[in-house]
Amino acid sequence: MINVENLVKKFGSLTAVDKISFSVAEGEIFGFLGPNGAGKTTTIRMLTTLIAPTSGNVLIDDKDPKKDGYYIREIIGILTETPGMYEKNTAYDNLKFFASFYKIEESKINANIEKFLKMFELWDRRNDLVATFSKGMKQKLAIARALIHEPKILFLDEPTAALDPESAYMVRNFIESLHKEKITVFLCTHNLEEAQYLCNTVCIIKKKIIRVASLFELQNSKEVKIFNLGLLNSIEKYKNIFDKYKDNVEFSFSDTAASLKIKNYEKINPLIIKDLVNEGAEVLYFNEHKESLEDIYLELIKN
């Protein structure tokens, strides 16, 4: 659905995006992550035909933005980081105006306006001026605007920014539902917990791409993993077991709980458990500590 190859964008002597390549499958929720100034917004602007790349190739639904910009703008929806609405018009009139840019029948436009305003709990305020809306209400209206023509691909830049927890939860559930309808979502966010919950694949960028992978791949790519051990009796008594595997195990413990960094864990873990049981340890739990996307992201960016 989206294919990017060696994409570069320069502004004078400044390289904002440096030879990035990735692909996004149809129906995928693709997380685009990176610190401020990493090139995320510049990349979105290139993919949505707002600016031209300096070099590289882009295909959106097998179409080249340089040749087929009109088609691409018809099939995409965009929520920018700072969406602008006409504040002296009503919510309903805003959506009607933006929907008029697309080839949609009048009856369908009206049905979609009602559908999305009700979905985002704005229907009762449809005839109120946008200037009277809170920041969160304006954000929900901007999401409705991005969806009004039922796009194939949805670009979302910080979609839950400024939303209260209940509204943010509703928007996340809605984004998740798009995956079932095979709508492709390109999600740019600083909310790593949100990205972990929603995304099939994440791309971590800092002008260049650092990593493109699923959360499962990120969590299972290390040679050393952390495991949590809990006993019903004191761990002090069994230190000799961990010392036995010191070439593969680093550990710290307190009373009945221990944290173990284990290399070659597929081989070492069964041996540790066997030794503990043979020496009379009452094992309450022995499980892997799964790193969060935030932990992995911060480590990758730092390095």
KAPEMO-V879392 format. One record per backbone hydrogen bond with DSSP energy under -0.5 kcal/mol. NH is the residue of the N-H (numbers start at 1). CO is the residue of the C=O. Records with the same first field share a line. If there is no record, write none. Layout:
BEGIN
NH->CO ; CO
END
This chain:
BEGIN
2->24
3->59
4->22
5->57
7->20
8->55
9->17
11->14
12->10
14->11
15->13
16->9 ; 14
17->9
18->207
19->17
20->7
22->4
24->2
28->25
30->28 ; 185
31->29 ; 201
32->187
33->31 ; 203
38->35
43->39
44->40
45->41
46->42
47->43
48->44
49->46
50->45
51->45
54->8
55->8
57->5
59->3
60->63
61->1 ; 59
63->60
65->63
67->64
68->64
69->65
72->68
73->69
74->70
75->71 ; 72
76->72
77->153
79->155
80->78
83->80
87->85
89->86
91->125 ; 128
92->126
94->90
95->91
96->92
97->93
98->94
99->95
100->96
101->98
102->99
104->102
109->105
110->106
111->107
112->108
113->109
114->110
115->111
116->112
117->113
118->114
119->115
120->116
121->118
122->117
123->117
125->122
126->123
128->125
130->89
131->87
132->129
133->130
138->134
139->135
140->136
141->137
142->138
143->139
144->140
145->141
146->142
147->143
148->144 ; 145
150->147
152->75
153->75
154->184
155->77 ; 153
156->154 ; 186
157->79 ; 155
158->156 ; 188
161->158
163->160
168->164
169->165
170->166
171->167
172->168
173->169
174->170
175->171
176->172
177->173
178->174 ; 175
179->175 ; 176
180->176
181->177
182->179
183->178
184->152 ; 182
185->28
186->154
187->30 ; 185
188->156 ; 186
189->32 ; 187
192->190
195->191
196->192
197->193
198->194
199->195
200->29
201->29
202->213
203->31
204->211
205->33 ; 203
206->208
207->38
208->206
210->204
211->204
213->202
218->214
219->215
220->216
221->218
225->262
227->260
228->287
229->258
230->285
231->256
232->282
235->255
237->234
238->235
239->236
241->238
242->238
243->239
244->240
245->241 ; 242
246->243
248->245
249->245
250->261
252->259
254->257
256->254
257->254
258->229
259->252
260->227
261->250
262->225 ; 260
263->248
264->223
267->264
268->264
269->265
271->267
272->268
273->269
274->270
275->271
276->272
277->273
278->274
279->275
280->277
281->276
283->281
284->230 ; 282
285->230
287->228
289->226
290->288
296->292
297->293
298->294
299->295
300->296
301->297
302->298
303->299
END
